[in-house]
Amino acid sequence: MTDVNVSRLLQELQITNPERYELVQAVRQAIYSVVLDASERVMYDGFMFSGEAQFCGVFAYREHVSVEFGRGCYLDDSHCVLEGGGKLRRHINLFSAADITAKFLEQYVDAVYRNS
């Protein structure tokens, strides 16, 4: 069952930024393809995904979608796609659906999920 707040945020995004809406939907689908039983809720104006623990967040901006990993500094970044220089957090910026594959999003989601 979808959280009503998730549905509301998706509706709002579809109206205000249809291109980002499509990309967010593709990212959500990619995450659910890796973590079939993930739960999702709205937090910080984005979509937070959890298994037993929270493992990533998806945030839509005007020009891109960012997938945030709260403890991303511990991920093996063999594809050199993680951005951010903070103490713990890393993210992947996506500008098109093709970036989901090109930036190995599913691999990173799987790695962060297994280590959460």
Biopython code that builds the backbone (N, CA, C, O; Angstrom):
import numpy as np
from Bio.PDB.StructureBuilder import StructureBuilder

atoms = [
    (1, "MET", "N", (0.845, -1.184, 0.000)),
    (1, "MET", "CA", (0.000, 0.000, 0.000)),
    (1, "MET", "C", (0.888, 1.244, 0.000)),
    (1, "MET", "O", (1.844, 1.330, 0.770)),
    (2, "THR", "N", (0.574, 2.188, -0.848)),
    (2, "THR", "CA", (1.371, 3.398, -0.976)),
    (2, "THR", "C", (0.966, 4.413, 0.082)),
    (2, "THR", "O", (-0.220, 4.657, 0.306)),
    (3, "ASP", "N", (1.947, 4.990, 0.715)),
    (3, "ASP", "CA", (1.738, 6.055, 1.696)),
    (3, "ASP", "C", (1.068, 7.235, 1.001)),
    (3, "ASP", "O", (1.480, 7.630, -0.090)),
    (4, "VAL", "N", (0.041, 7.798, 1.626)),
    (4, "VAL", "CA", (-0.694, 8.916, 1.033)),
    (4, "VAL", "C", (0.218, 10.111, 0.771)),
    (4, "VAL", "O", (0.011, 10.832, -0.204)),
    (5, "ASN", "N", (1.206, 10.333, 1.606)),
    (5, "ASN", "CA", (2.139, 11.438, 1.405)),
    (5, "ASN", "C", (3.038, 11.213, 0.186)),
    (5, "ASN", "O", (3.412, 12.165, -0.498)),
    (6, "VAL", "N", (3.379, 9.956, -0.081)),
    (6, "VAL", "CA", (4.149, 9.635, -1.283)),
    (6, "VAL", "C", (3.315, 9.970, -2.509)),
    (6, "VAL", "O", (3.804, 10.595, -3.451)),
    (7, "SER", "N", (2.058, 9.554, -2.493)),
    (7, "SER", "CA", (1.160, 9.841, -3.622)),
    (7, "SER", "C", (0.999, 11.339, -3.837)),
    (7, "SER", "O", (1.005, 11.810, -4.974)),
    (8, "ARG", "N", (0.856, 12.079, -2.761)),
    (8, "ARG", "CA", (0.698, 13.537, -2.866)),
    (8, "ARG", "C", (1.942, 14.195, -3.458)),
    (8, "ARG", "O", (1.837, 15.056, -4.332)),
    (9, "LEU", "N", (3.112, 13.792, -2.983)),
    (9, "LEU", "CA", (4.343, 14.381, -3.493)),
    (9, "LEU", "C", (4.535, 14.035, -4.969)),
    (9, "LEU", "O", (4.985, 14.872, -5.751)),
    (10, "LEU", "N", (4.199, 12.816, -5.345)),
    (10, "LEU", "CA", (4.294, 12.427, -6.750)),
    (10, "LEU", "C", (3.337, 13.252, -7.613)),
    (10, "LEU", "O", (3.705, 13.697, -8.700)),
    (11, "GLN", "N", (2.124, 13.454, -7.134)),
    (11, "GLN", "CA", (1.141, 14.274, -7.865)),
    (11, "GLN", "C", (1.644, 15.698, -8.049)),
    (11, "GLN", "O", (1.560, 16.262, -9.139)),
    (12, "GLU", "N", (2.161, 16.262, -6.986)),
    (12, "GLU", "CA", (2.693, 17.629, -7.032)),
    (12, "GLU", "C", (3.841, 17.727, -8.033)),
    (12, "GLU", "O", (3.911, 18.673, -8.817)),
    (13, "LEU", "N", (4.727, 16.755, -8.002)),
    (13, "LEU", "CA", (5.865, 16.740, -8.912)),
    (13, "LEU", "C", (5.407, 16.584, -10.359)),
    (13, "LEU", "O", (5.967, 17.211, -11.258)),
    (14, "GLN", "N", (4.406, 15.765, -10.583)),
    (14, "GLN", "CA", (3.893, 15.559, -11.939)),
    (14, "GLN", "C", (3.350, 16.867, -12.522)),
    (14, "GLN", "O", (3.492, 17.130, -13.716)),
    (15, "ILE", "N", (2.737, 17.671, -11.677)),
    (15, "ILE", "CA", (2.166, 18.946, -12.120)),
    (15, "ILE", "C", (3.260, 20.001, -12.313)),
    (15, "ILE", "O", (3.266, 20.717, -13.314)),
    (16, "THR", "N", (4.178, 20.092, -11.359)),
    (16, "THR", "CA", (5.155, 21.184, -11.376)),
    (16, "THR", "C", (6.379, 20.918, -12.241)),
    (16, "THR", "O", (6.982, 21.859, -12.757)),
    (17, "ASN", "N", (6.758, 19.646, -12.412)),
    (17, "ASN", "CA", (7.956, 19.325, -13.183)),
    (17, "ASN", "C", (7.817, 17.930, -13.794)),
    (17, "ASN", "O", (8.407, 16.972, -13.295)),
    (18, "PRO", "N", (7.038, 17.813, -14.874)),
    (18, "PRO", "CA", (6.765, 16.507, -15.470)),
    (18, "PRO", "C", (8.012, 15.713, -15.856)),
    (18, "PRO", "O", (8.024, 14.488, -15.739)),
    (19, "GLU", "N", (9.056, 16.397, -16.315)),
    (19, "GLU", "CA", (10.280, 15.676, -16.689)),
    (19, "GLU", "C", (10.928, 15.032, -15.472)),
    (19, "GLU", "O", (11.354, 13.879, -15.538)),
    (20, "ARG", "N", (11.007, 15.754, -14.372)),
    (20, "ARG", "CA", (11.589, 15.184, -13.151)),
    (20, "ARG", "C", (10.684, 14.097, -12.597)),
    (20, "ARG", "O", (11.174, 13.111, -12.044)),
    (21, "TYR", "N", (9.374, 14.256, -12.733)),
    (21, "TYR", "CA", (8.433, 13.216, -12.293)),
    (21, "TYR", "C", (8.759, 11.895, -12.985)),
    (21, "TYR", "O", (8.846, 10.856, -12.332)),
    (22, "GLU", "N", (8.937, 11.933, -14.291)),
    (22, "GLU", "CA", (9.245, 10.707, -15.041)),
    (22, "GLU", "C", (10.554, 10.086, -14.561)),
    (22, "GLU", "O", (10.655, 8.867, -14.426)),
    (23, "LEU", "N", (11.545, 10.920, -14.306)),
    (23, "LEU", "CA", (12.829, 10.413, -13.836)),
    (23, "LEU", "C", (12.711, 9.849, -12.424)),
    (23, "LEU", "O", (13.283, 8.800, -12.129)),
    (24, "VAL", "N", (11.983, 10.525, -11.557)),
    (24, "VAL", "CA", (11.765, 10.005, -10.191)),
    (24, "VAL", "C", (11.075, 8.644, -10.262)),
    (24, "VAL", "O", (11.446, 7.723, -9.535)),
    (25, "GLN", "N", (10.090, 8.513, -11.119)),
    (25, "GLN", "CA", (9.388, 7.230, -11.243)),
    (25, "GLN", "C", (10.349, 6.137, -11.713)),
    (25, "GLN", "O", (10.293, 5.010, -11.220)),
    (26, "ALA", "N", (11.222, 6.458, -12.654)),
    (26, "ALA", "CA", (12.208, 5.474, -13.133)),
    (26, "ALA", "C", (13.186, 5.096, -12.025)),
    (26, "ALA", "O", (13.563, 3.930, -11.902)),
    (27, "VAL", "N", (13.597, 6.070, -11.222)),
    (27, "VAL", "CA", (14.506, 5.808, -10.107)),
    (27, "VAL", "C", (13.813, 4.939, -9.060)),
    (27, "VAL", "O", (14.405, 3.984, -8.559)),
    (28, "ARG", "N", (12.570, 5.262, -8.728)),
    (28, "ARG", "CA", (11.815, 4.466, -7.760)),
    (28, "ARG", "C", (11.699, 3.021, -8.245)),
    (28, "ARG", "O", (11.870, 2.082, -7.467)),
    (29, "GLN", "N", (11.408, 2.852, -9.527)),
    (29, "GLN", "CA", (11.295, 1.512, -10.103)),
    (29, "GLN", "C", (12.630, 0.765, -9.994)),
    (29, "GLN", "O", (12.650, -0.426, -9.680)),
    (30, "ALA", "N", (13.727, 1.451, -10.248)),
    (30, "ALA", "CA", (15.050, 0.826, -10.136)),
    (30, "ALA", "C", (15.325, 0.384, -8.699)),
    (30, "ALA", "O", (15.850, -0.705, -8.468)),
    (31, "ILE", "N", (14.972, 1.227, -7.748)),
    (31, "ILE", "CA", (15.187, 0.879, -6.334)),
    (31, "ILE", "C", (14.351, -0.337, -5.958)),
    (31, "ILE", "O", (14.854, -1.266, -5.326)),
    (32, "TYR", "N", (13.072, -0.335, -6.346)),
    (32, "TYR", "CA", (12.202, -1.473, -6.021)),
    (32, "TYR", "C", (12.612, -2.743, -6.762)),
    (32, "TYR", "O", (12.283, -3.842, -6.314)),
    (33, "SER", "N", (13.314, -2.621, -7.871)),
    (33, "SER", "CA", (13.787, -3.825, -8.566)),
    (33, "SER", "C", (14.916, -4.498, -7.791)),
    (33, "SER", "O", (15.153, -5.697, -7.939)),
    (34, "VAL", "N", (15.606, -3.723, -6.970)),
    (34, "VAL", "CA", (16.710, -4.254, -6.161)),
    (34, "VAL", "C", (16.218, -4.674, -4.777)),
    (34, "VAL", "O", (16.600, -5.729, -4.271)),
    (35, "VAL", "N", (15.383, -3.858, -4.177)),
    (35, "VAL", "CA", (14.878, -4.115, -2.824)),
    (35, "VAL", "C", (13.360, -4.240, -2.923)),
    (35, "VAL", "O", (12.625, -3.266, -2.758)),
    (36, "LEU", "N", (12.916, -5.449, -3.194)),
    (36, "LEU", "CA", (11.498, -5.693, -3.470)),
    (36, "LEU", "C", (10.575, -5.281, -2.336)),
    (36, "LEU", "O", (9.455, -4.830, -2.577)),
    (37, "ASP", "N", (11.032, -5.432, -1.113)),
    (37, "ASP", "CA", (10.166, -5.151, 0.043)),
    (37, "ASP", "C", (10.508, -3.827, 0.725)),
    (37, "ASP", "O", (10.214, -3.642, 1.906)),
    (38, "ALA", "N", (11.124, -2.909, -0.014)),
    (38, "ALA", "CA", (11.460, -1.602, 0.560)),
    (38, "ALA", "C", (10.184, -0.871, 0.953)),
    (38, "ALA", "O", (9.132, -1.053, 0.341)),
    (39, "SER", "N", (10.294, -0.053, 1.971)),
    (39, "SER", "CA", (9.195, 0.843, 2.319)),
    (39, "SER", "C", (9.641, 2.254, 1.968)),
    (39, "SER", "O", (10.834, 2.551, 1.899)),
    (40, "GLU", "N", (8.658, 3.111, 1.750)),
    (40, "GLU", "CA", (8.950, 4.451, 1.259)),
    (40, "GLU", "C", (8.091, 5.447, 2.017)),
    (40, "GLU", "O", (6.912, 5.208, 2.279)),
    (41, "ARG", "N", (8.708, 6.569, 2.363)),
    (41, "ARG", "CA", (7.942, 7.637, 3.016)),
    (41, "ARG", "C", (8.518, 8.978, 2.591)),
    (41, "ARG", "O", (9.637, 9.061, 2.085)),
    (42, "VAL", "N", (7.740, 10.014, 2.805)),
    (42, "VAL", "CA", (8.183, 11.362, 2.458)),
    (42, "VAL", "C", (8.889, 11.969, 3.662)),
    (42, "VAL", "O", (8.399, 11.924, 4.790)),
    (43, "MET", "N", (10.058, 12.539, 3.383)),
    (43, "MET", "CA", (10.838, 13.204, 4.413)),
    (43, "MET", "C", (11.749, 14.205, 3.724)),
    (43, "MET", "O", (12.332, 13.894, 2.685)),
    (44, "TYR", "N", (11.879, 15.392, 4.280)),
    (44, "TYR", "CA", (12.741, 16.428, 3.699)),
    (44, "TYR", "C", (12.357, 16.745, 2.250)),
    (44, "TYR", "O", (13.226, 17.036, 1.428)),
    (45, "ASP", "N", (11.080, 16.690, 1.941)),
    (45, "ASP", "CA", (10.571, 16.940, 0.582)),
    (45, "ASP", "C", (11.113, 15.950, -0.451)),
    (45, "ASP", "O", (11.242, 16.275, -1.631)),
    (46, "GLY", "N", (11.423, 14.758, 0.003)),
    (46, "GLY", "CA", (11.898, 13.714, -0.894)),
    (46, "GLY", "C", (11.342, 12.374, -0.467)),
    (46, "GLY", "O", (10.526, 12.293, 0.451)),
    (47, "PHE", "N", (11.781, 11.336, -1.127)),
    (47, "PHE", "CA", (11.316, 9.973, -0.881)),
    (47, "PHE", "C", (12.427, 9.206, -0.175)),
    (47, "PHE", "O", (13.515, 9.037, -0.726)),
    (48, "MET", "N", (12.157, 8.743, 1.036)),
    (48, "MET", "CA", (13.145, 7.996, 1.811)),
    (48, "MET", "C", (12.795, 6.512, 1.758)),
    (48, "MET", "O", (11.649, 6.124, 1.987)),
    (49, "PHE", "N", (13.785, 5.702, 1.456)),
    (49, "PHE", "CA", (13.591, 4.260, 1.321)),
    (49, "PHE", "C", (14.247, 3.528, 2.480)),
    (49, "PHE", "O", (15.364, 3.844, 2.891)),
    (50, "SER", "N", (13.523, 2.540, 2.996)),
    (50, "SER", "CA", (14.011, 1.748, 4.127)),
    (50, "SER", "C", (13.761, 0.278, 3.890)),
    (50, "SER", "O", (12.822, -0.113, 3.197)),
    (51, "GLY", "N", (14.624, -0.530, 4.484)),
    (51, "GLY", "CA", (14.411, -1.955, 4.647)),
    (51, "GLY", "C", (14.279, -2.100, 6.150)),
    (51, "GLY", "O", (13.339, -1.576, 6.748)),
    (52, "GLU", "N", (15.210, -2.803, 6.758)),
    (52, "GLU", "CA", (15.267, -2.806, 8.223)),
    (52, "GLU", "C", (15.778, -1.465, 8.721)),
    (52, "GLU", "O", (15.453, -1.043, 9.831)),
    (53, "ALA", "N", (16.580, -0.794, 7.896)),
    (53, "ALA", "CA", (17.092, 0.547, 8.197)),
    (53, "ALA", "C", (16.947, 1.406, 6.946)),
    (53, "ALA", "O", (16.824, 0.887, 5.836)),
    (54, "GLN", "N", (16.961, 2.697, 7.132)),
    (54, "GLN", "CA", (16.899, 3.623, 6.004)),
    (54, "GLN", "C", (18.162, 3.465, 5.169)),
    (54, "GLN", "O", (19.264, 3.427, 5.715)),
    (55, "PHE", "N", (18.011, 3.372, 3.836)),
    (55, "PHE", "CA", (19.206, 3.169, 3.025)),
    (55, "PHE", "C", (19.423, 4.220, 1.937)),
    (55, "PHE", "O", (20.554, 4.375, 1.477)),
    (56, "CYS", "N", (18.390, 4.948, 1.506)),
    (56, "CYS", "CA", (18.636, 6.022, 0.547)),
    (56, "CYS", "C", (17.441, 6.962, 0.454)),
    (56, "CYS", "O", (16.342, 6.654, 0.914)),
    (57, "GLY", "N", (17.688, 8.101, -0.148)),
    (57, "GLY", "CA", (16.643, 9.084, -0.388)),
    (57, "GLY", "C", (16.717, 9.567, -1.826)),
    (57, "GLY", "O", (17.788, 9.603, -2.433)),
    (58, "VAL", "N", (15.556, 9.939, -2.362)),
    (58, "VAL", "CA", (15.464, 10.425, -3.735)),
    (58, "VAL", "C", (14.858, 11.819, -3.693)),
    (58, "VAL", "O", (13.779, 12.023, -3.136)),
    (59, "PHE", "N", (15.564, 12.777, -4.288)),
    (59, "PHE", "CA", (15.141, 14.171, -4.238)),
    (59, "PHE", "C", (15.142, 14.758, -5.642)),
    (59, "PHE", "O", (16.123, 14.644, -6.376)),
    (60, "ALA", "N", (14.027, 15.386, -6.004)),
    (60, "ALA", "CA", (13.890, 16.000, -7.323)),
    (60, "ALA", "C", (14.218, 17.485, -7.229)),
    (60, "ALA", "O", (13.685, 18.205, -6.384)),
    (61, "TYR", "N", (15.088, 17.917, -8.095)),
    (61, "TYR", "CA", (15.448, 19.321, -8.222)),
    (61, "TYR", "C", (15.045, 19.784, -9.621)),
    (61, "TYR", "O", (14.614, 18.974, -10.441)),
    (62, "ARG", "N", (15.179, 21.052, -9.889)),
    (62, "ARG", "CA", (14.739, 21.595, -11.175)),
    (62, "ARG", "C", (15.386, 20.884, -12.357)),
    (62, "ARG", "O", (14.707, 20.560, -13.331)),
    (63, "GLU", "N", (16.696, 20.638, -12.281)),
    (63, "GLU", "CA", (17.432, 20.093, -13.422)),
    (63, "GLU", "C", (17.859, 18.633, -13.285)),
    (63, "GLU", "O", (18.321, 18.031, -14.255)),
    (64, "HIS", "N", (17.711, 18.062, -12.099)),
    (64, "HIS", "CA", (18.185, 16.688, -11.906)),
    (64, "HIS", "C", (17.452, 16.023, -10.743)),
    (64, "HIS", "O", (16.683, 16.656, -10.020)),
    (65, "VAL", "N", (17.715, 14.737, -10.589)),
    (65, "VAL", "CA", (17.250, 13.963, -9.434)),
    (65, "VAL", "C", (18.492, 13.460, -8.725)),
    (65, "VAL", "O", (19.422, 12.960, -9.359)),
    (66, "SER", "N", (18.502, 13.595, -7.417)),
    (66, "SER", "CA", (19.638, 13.158, -6.620)),
    (66, "SER", "C", (19.237, 11.949, -5.781)),
    (66, "SER", "O", (18.202, 11.959, -5.115)),
    (67, "VAL", "N", (20.061, 10.917, -5.821)),
    (67, "VAL", "CA", (19.875, 9.759, -4.955)),
    (67, "VAL", "C", (20.944, 9.865, -3.879)),
    (67, "VAL", "O", (22.141, 9.820, -4.160)),
    (68, "GLU", "N", (20.486, 10.008, -2.642)),
    (68, "GLU", "CA", (21.372, 10.292, -1.514)),
    (68, "GLU", "C", (21.588, 9.027, -0.670)),
    (68, "GLU", "O", (20.653, 8.274, -0.401)),
    (69, "PHE", "N", (22.815, 8.823, -0.273)),
    (69, "PHE", "CA", (23.179, 7.699, 0.595)),
    (69, "PHE", "C", (23.767, 8.280, 1.873)),
    (69, "PHE", "O", (24.854, 8.856, 1.852)),
    (70, "GLY", "N", (23.053, 8.130, 2.986)),
    (70, "GLY", "CA", (23.455, 8.722, 4.252)),
    (70, "GLY", "C", (24.823, 8.278, 4.742)),
    (70, "GLY", "O", (25.517, 9.041, 5.414)),
    (71, "ARG", "N", (25.216, 7.062, 4.417)),
    (71, "ARG", "CA", (26.527, 6.553, 4.814)),
    (71, "ARG", "C", (27.321, 6.146, 3.563)),
    (71, "ARG", "O", (28.047, 5.152, 3.545)),
    (72, "GLY", "N", (27.145, 6.961, 2.531)),
    (72, "GLY", "CA", (27.752, 6.667, 1.241)),
    (72, "GLY", "C", (29.258, 6.666, 1.222)),
    (72, "GLY", "O", (29.869, 6.106, 0.312)),
    (73, "CYS", "N", (29.872, 7.291, 2.219)),
    (73, "CYS", "CA", (31.339, 7.313, 2.270)),
    (73, "CYS", "C", (31.918, 5.913, 2.426)),
    (73, "CYS", "O", (33.094, 5.689, 2.138)),
    (74, "TYR", "N", (31.096, 4.969, 2.880)),
    (74, "TYR", "CA", (31.564, 3.597, 3.076)),
    (74, "TYR", "C", (31.370, 2.721, 1.843)),
    (74, "TYR", "O", (31.790, 1.564, 1.832)),
    (75, "LEU", "N", (30.737, 3.267, 0.803)),
    (75, "LEU", "CA", (30.509, 2.486, -0.410)),
    (75, "LEU", "C", (31.775, 2.403, -1.250)),
    (75, "LEU", "O", (32.552, 3.355, -1.322)),
    (76, "ASP", "N", (31.970, 1.256, -1.879)),
    (76, "ASP", "CA", (33.041, 1.109, -2.859)),
    (76, "ASP", "C", (32.579, 1.847, -4.110)),
    (76, "ASP", "O", (31.575, 1.470, -4.714)),
    (77, "ASP", "N", (33.287, 2.873, -4.495)),
    (77, "ASP", "CA", (32.913, 3.684, -5.648)),
    (77, "ASP", "C", (33.777, 3.326, -6.850)),
    (77, "ASP", "O", (34.453, 4.185, -7.416)),
    (78, "SER", "N", (33.752, 2.061, -7.234)),
    (78, "SER", "CA", (34.605, 1.595, -8.326)),
    (78, "SER", "C", (34.245, 2.231, -9.668)),
    (78, "SER", "O", (35.074, 2.252, -10.578)),
    (79, "HIS", "N", (33.028, 2.749, -9.807)),
    (79, "HIS", "CA", (32.615, 3.397, -11.053)),
    (79, "HIS", "C", (32.808, 4.916, -11.007)),
    (79, "HIS", "O", (32.548, 5.611, -11.990)),
    (80, "CYS", "N", (33.260, 5.420, -9.868)),
    (80, "CYS", "CA", (33.563, 6.853, -9.694)),
    (80, "CYS", "C", (32.377, 7.754, -10.048)),
    (80, "CYS", "O", (32.523, 8.733, -10.780)),
    (81, "VAL", "N", (31.210, 7.408, -9.521)),
    (81, "VAL", "CA", (30.014, 8.213, -9.784)),
    (81, "VAL", "C", (29.481, 8.918, -8.548)),
    (81, "VAL", "O", (28.630, 9.800, -8.660)),
    (82, "LEU", "N", (29.967, 8.545, -7.374)),
    (82, "LEU", "CA", (29.489, 9.183, -6.152)),
    (82, "LEU", "C", (30.048, 10.591, -6.044)),
    (82, "LEU", "O", (31.219, 10.839, -6.332)),
    (83, "GLU", "N", (29.189, 11.502, -5.625)),
    (83, "GLU", "CA", (29.589, 12.886, -5.426)),
    (83, "GLU", "C", (29.393, 13.244, -3.965)),
    (83, "GLU", "O", (28.668, 12.569, -3.234)),
    (84, "GLY", "N", (30.049, 14.313, -3.552)),
    (84, "GLY", "CA", (29.921, 14.798, -2.180)),
    (84, "GLY", "C", (31.194, 14.561, -1.406)),
    (84, "GLY", "O", (31.857, 13.535, -1.560)),
    (85, "GLY", "N", (31.523, 15.521, -0.575)),
    (85, "GLY", "CA", (32.754, 15.419, 0.185)),
    (85, "GLY", "C", (32.537, 15.545, 1.674)),
    (85, "GLY", "O", (33.483, 15.752, 2.433)),
    (86, "GLY", "N", (31.279, 15.418, 2.097)),
    (86, "GLY", "CA", (30.990, 15.501, 3.522)),
    (86, "GLY", "C", (31.532, 14.304, 4.271)),
    (86, "GLY", "O", (32.096, 13.384, 3.678)),
    (87, "LYS", "N", (31.356, 14.326, 5.566)),
    (87, "LYS", "CA", (31.882, 13.270, 6.426)),
    (87, "LYS", "C", (31.311, 11.894, 6.067)),
    (87, "LYS", "O", (32.056, 10.915, 6.011)),
    (88, "LEU", "N", (30.003, 11.808, 5.825)),
    (88, "LEU", "CA", (29.372, 10.515, 5.577)),
    (88, "LEU", "C", (28.607, 10.431, 4.261)),
    (88, "LEU", "O", (28.720, 9.438, 3.542)),
    (89, "ARG", "N", (27.845, 11.442, 3.945)),
    (89, "ARG", "CA", (26.882, 11.388, 2.848)),
    (89, "ARG", "C", (27.545, 11.481, 1.479)),
    (89, "ARG", "O", (28.498, 12.233, 1.271)),
    (90, "ARG", "N", (26.998, 10.678, 0.541)),
    (90, "ARG", "CA", (27.380, 10.750, -0.864)),
    (90, "ARG", "C", (26.093, 10.673, -1.677)),
    (90, "ARG", "O", (25.064, 10.213, -1.182)),
    (91, "HIS", "N", (26.156, 11.124, -2.926)),
    (91, "HIS", "CA", (24.974, 11.105, -3.768)),
    (91, "HIS", "C", (25.357, 10.864, -5.224)),
    (91, "HIS", "O", (26.510, 11.017, -5.626)),
    (92, "ILE", "N", (24.343, 10.481, -5.996)),
    (92, "ILE", "CA", (24.481, 10.331, -7.438)),
    (92, "ILE", "C", (23.450, 11.259, -8.068)),
    (92, "ILE", "O", (22.259, 11.152, -7.779)),
    (93, "ASN", "N", (23.897, 12.158, -8.918)),
    (93, "ASN", "CA", (22.988, 13.043, -9.639)),
    (93, "ASN", "C", (22.621, 12.408, -10.968)),
    (93, "ASN", "O", (23.483, 11.949, -11.718)),
    (94, "LEU", "N", (21.322, 12.390, -11.246)),
    (94, "LEU", "CA", (20.806, 11.804, -12.478)),
    (94, "LEU", "C", (20.089, 12.889, -13.275)),
    (94, "LEU", "O", (19.259, 13.620, -12.734)),
    (95, "PHE", "N", (20.410, 12.989, -14.551)),
    (95, "PHE", "CA", (19.816, 13.999, -15.416)),
    (95, "PHE", "C", (18.855, 13.391, -16.437)),
    (95, "PHE", "O", (18.064, 14.105, -17.054)),
    (96, "SER", "N", (18.925, 12.083, -16.610)),
    (96, "SER", "CA", (18.035, 11.379, -17.542)),
    (96, "SER", "C", (17.888, 9.937, -17.084)),
    (96, "SER", "O", (18.649, 9.461, -16.242)),
    (97, "ALA", "N", (16.905, 9.250, -17.644)),
    (97, "ALA", "CA", (16.710, 7.840, -17.303)),
    (97, "ALA", "C", (17.926, 7.004, -17.704)),
    (97, "ALA", "O", (18.230, 6.001, -17.058)),
    (98, "ALA", "N", (18.618, 7.411, -18.760)),
    (98, "ALA", "CA", (19.817, 6.685, -19.193)),
    (98, "ALA", "C", (20.897, 6.700, -18.116)),
    (98, "ALA", "O", (21.701, 5.771, -18.038)),
    (99, "ASP", "N", (20.926, 7.736, -17.291)),
    (99, "ASP", "CA", (21.914, 7.816, -16.206)),
    (99, "ASP", "C", (21.732, 6.713, -15.166)),
    (99, "ASP", "O", (22.688, 6.345, -14.483)),
    (100, "ILE", "N", (20.530, 6.188, -15.040)),
    (100, "ILE", "CA", (20.283, 5.112, -14.070)),
    (100, "ILE", "C", (21.200, 3.935, -14.376)),
    (100, "ILE", "O", (21.804, 3.357, -13.473)),
    (101, "THR", "N", (21.299, 3.588, -15.641)),
    (101, "THR", "CA", (22.187, 2.498, -16.061)),
    (101, "THR", "C", (23.633, 2.963, -16.144)),
    (101, "THR", "O", (24.539, 2.288, -15.657)),
    (102, "ALA", "N", (23.843, 4.123, -16.763)),
    (102, "ALA", "CA", (25.204, 4.624, -16.985)),
    (102, "ALA", "C", (25.959, 4.852, -15.680)),
    (102, "ALA", "O", (27.183, 4.731, -15.635)),
    (103, "LYS", "N", (25.224, 5.185, -14.617)),
    (103, "LYS", "CA", (25.867, 5.455, -13.329)),
    (103, "LYS", "C", (25.680, 4.301, -12.338)),
    (103, "LYS", "O", (25.925, 4.454, -11.141)),
    (104, "PHE", "N", (25.243, 3.147, -12.849)),
    (104, "PHE", "CA", (25.183, 1.913, -12.062)),
    (104, "PHE", "C", (24.355, 2.052, -10.789)),
    (104, "PHE", "O", (24.713, 1.499, -9.749)),
    (105, "LEU", "N", (23.245, 2.791, -10.870)),
    (105, "LEU", "CA", (22.437, 3.067, -9.683)),
    (105, "LEU", "C", (22.030, 1.802, -8.946)),
    (105, "LEU", "O", (22.143, 1.746, -7.721)),
    (106, "GLU", "N", (21.565, 0.795, -9.653)),
    (106, "GLU", "CA", (21.096, -0.422, -8.983)),
    (106, "GLU", "C", (22.204, -1.098, -8.191)),
    (106, "GLU", "O", (21.948, -1.643, -7.117)),
    (107, "GLN", "N", (23.429, -1.074, -8.701)),
    (107, "GLN", "CA", (24.566, -1.648, -7.973)),
    (107, "GLN", "C", (24.804, -0.910, -6.662)),
    (107, "GLN", "O", (25.034, -1.533, -5.626)),
    (108, "TYR", "N", (24.749, 0.409, -6.711)),
    (108, "TYR", "CA", (24.979, 1.205, -5.506)),
    (108, "TYR", "C", (23.848, 1.021, -4.501)),
    (108, "TYR", "O", (24.090, 0.940, -3.297)),
    (109, "VAL", "N", (22.620, 0.956, -4.990)),
    (109, "VAL", "CA", (21.476, 0.726, -4.100)),
    (109, "VAL", "C", (21.632, -0.635, -3.424)),
    (109, "VAL", "O", (21.427, -0.754, -2.216)),
    (110, "ASP", "N", (21.989, -1.650, -4.187)),
    (110, "ASP", "CA", (22.172, -2.985, -3.613)),
    (110, "ASP", "C", (23.273, -2.973, -2.555)),
    (110, "ASP", "O", (23.109, -3.553, -1.482)),
    (111, "ALA", "N", (24.381, -2.321, -2.849)),
    (111, "ALA", "CA", (25.493, -2.283, -1.892)),
    (111, "ALA", "C", (25.102, -1.547, -0.613)),
    (111, "ALA", "O", (25.408, -2.013, 0.485)),
    (112, "VAL", "N", (24.434, -0.413, -0.742)),
    (112, "VAL", "CA", (24.072, 0.341, 0.451)),
    (112, "VAL", "C", (22.988, -0.403, 1.247)),
    (112, "VAL", "O", (22.988, -0.380, 2.477)),
    (113, "TYR", "N", (22.083, -1.049, 0.544)),
    (113, "TYR", "CA", (21.036, -1.821, 1.225)),
    (113, "TYR", "C", (21.645, -2.977, 2.018)),
    (113, "TYR", "O", (21.286, -3.192, 3.176)),
    (114, "ARG", "N", (22.552, -3.709, 1.410)),
    (114, "ARG", "CA", (23.189, -4.853, 2.088)),
    (114, "ARG", "C", (24.000, -4.409, 3.310)),
    (114, "ARG", "O", (24.178, -5.179, 4.253)),
    (115, "ASN", "N", (24.484, -3.176, 3.289)),
    (115, "ASN", "CA", (25.311, -2.689, 4.389)),
    (115, "ASN", "C", (24.551, -1.814, 5.367)),
    (115, "ASN", "O", (25.155, -1.228, 6.266)),
    (116, "SER", "N", (23.227, -1.713, 5.208)),
    (116, "SER", "CA", (22.459, -0.840, 6.123)),
    (116, "SER", "C", (21.993, -1.602, 7.355)),
    (116, "SER", "O", (21.339, -1.028, 8.225)),
]
sb = StructureBuilder()
sb.init_structure("model")
sb.init_model(0)
sb.init_chain("A")
sb.init_seg("    ")
for serial, (resi, resn, name, xyz) in enumerate(atoms, 1):
    if name == "N":
        sb.init_residue(resn, " ", resi, " ")
    sb.init_atom(name, np.array(xyz, "f"), 0.0, 1.0, " ", f" {name:<3s}", serial, name[0])
structure = sb.get_structure()
